[in-house]
Amino acid sequence: MNFLYFDPGLGAMIIQTIIAAVAGVVLFSKNLMHKIKVFLGLTKNSDDDVFEDIDVKEKDSENSK
């Protein structure tokens, strides 16, 4: 009968693989859920102008003299 030998390096590799798989699933599902919510109109698409709500007056700009 042959028993498998698990050294500490293999155990660390298995744990790292499990953590990477969980992180990959979480990140993929976040992106997928965001796309579904935008498609259904439940959330606003974040591709809009980021500086839309900033009011710049003429006297504040560098070009006005």
Buried (B, 14 or more C-beta within 10 A) or exposed (E): EEEEEEEEEEEEEEEEEEEEEEEEEEEEEEEEEBEEEBEEEEEEEEEEEEEEEEEEEEEEEEEEE
